Amino acid sequence: MRIVKEEEAKRKKMEEEKEIARKQQEQIAAMQAQIKAMTEVKKPQMFYGTSSTVESFVKESKEYIEKKMRGEMVEEQIIWVLTFMTEGATDRWKEMILDDLDNEVRKYVTIEEFLGEVRK
């Protein structure tokens, strides 16, 4: 009888441990979903140089950079922003900025400094 009780106690303990493990897995999955939602950031729309869209472009660019490119060099962040400028006046301005960066005519200390120029 004693052996039966011991086996039953072991079985019950194993079931409790399985339930604890299942709940922990559910919590981990929920936390992973929260982290994913927090880190998903949309990229900015293409920027064509219009004053009506400049603020949203700068805001979206800054938000993406803060969440996805925090450790990157400023020049890499600038080049990433410039990839969203491909037509008309913005394309010409982009090429001028890239030439200046290549020739070390311009040097930006922060991405905010560069985005300030985008606003102009």
N, C-alpha and C positions, 0 to 999 in steps of 0.2 A: 504494500500500500504506500509505503514511504517513497519508493522508487517512482511510482505512478505520479505522486504529488510533485516530486522533483522534476520529472519530465514535463508535466503540465506547466509548472512554473517557468521552466526554460522556454517552452513553446510560447507562453504568454509574453515573456520578456522579448523574445525574437520578434513577435508580432508588433509589440510596442516600438521596438527599435526600427522595424520596417516602416511603421507609420511616421515616426519622427523623420526618417530619411526622406520619405515621400513629401512631407510638409516642407522640409528644407529645400528639396528640389523645386517645389512650386515657388517658394520664396526667391530662390536664385533666378528662376525663369522670369518672375515678375520684375526683379531688380535689373536683369539684363534688358528687358523690354523698356524699362524706364531710362536706362543709360542710353540705349539706342535712340529713343525719342529725343533725349536731351542733346545728343551729338549730331543728329540729322539736321543739316543746315542747307537750305537751298542756295544754289549759286545765283549770282545776280543775272538779270536780263542783259542782253546786249545793249551797249550804250552808244547812242548815235550823236551825242553832244547837245541834246536839247535841254534847256533850262528846266523844263517841267519834269524831267526824269532824273536829273543829276542827284538830288538828295536821296532818292530811294536807291539809286545805283551805289552811291557812296556808303549808305547805311548797310545795304546787303553785302557789299564787298568787305566792309569792316567786320561785320558779324561773322562772315565765313572765315576770314583770316584769323580772328580771335579764337575761333573754335577749332579750326582745322590746320592752320599754318603758324601757330604761335611760335614755334621754335625755328622757323625758317629765317633766312637772312632777309633784310629789308628789300634788297634788289630782287630776290626771288618772288617776294610778295608783290612788288611793283609789276614785274613781268607777268605774273598771274592776272593782276587787274587789267593790264593792257591787252590780254587775250580777248577781252570782251569789247574791245574797240577795233572794229575791222572795216568800217565803211566811212566814206566821206571825210569830214574834217577831223573826226576822232582818229581815223587811220593815219592821216598826215601828222597829227599831233603825237600819236603813238610812235611813229617812226622817228620823229624829232627827239623824243624822250629817250628812246633806245639808243640813238646815235650819241646823245649827250652822256648817257650812262657808260656806253662803250669807251668814249673818249675822256671819261672822268671830268666832263664839263660841269655836270650836276652831281651832287651827292646828297641823298636824303638820309637823315638820321633815323627817322621813324616813318612808318606807313601813314600815320596821320598827317605828317608834313606833305607827303605826296598827294594824299586824298584832298588836302586843302587846295592844291593846285588844280585838281580835277574839278573842284567846285567853281573855279574862276571862269 
